[in-house]
C-alpha cells in the first residue's frame, strides 16, 4: 500500500550511501575511476 511507501523509501535512502561506497571502492580496485 502507499502507506508503506514512505518507510520503504526511507530504508532505500539509508542504504544508498553504503551502495555508493561499495561501487566507488569497486571502481577504484578495477581502475575505472
N, C-alpha and C positions, 0 to 999 in steps of 0.2 A: 504494500500500500504506500501511498505518498507520505503517510505519517512516518514510515520507517526511513524514508529517503534522507532527511537531514542528518540522522545519526550515521547512516551509511556513508554519506559524503564526508562527514567529519572524520571517520576512520580512514577514508582514502587520503584526505589531506594530511593526516598524521603519518601515513605510510609513505607518501610521496617523497619526502626528503631522504628517507632511507634508500628508496629505489634510485633516486638521483645519485646518491653517494656511491651505490654499488655500480651503477653504469659508468660513473666517472672513473672509479678505480679500475674497472674492467678495461675501459678505453685507454687508460694510461699504461696498463700492462701490455695491451695489444699494440699500443703505439698509434692509435687513431687520432689522439689529441697531441 
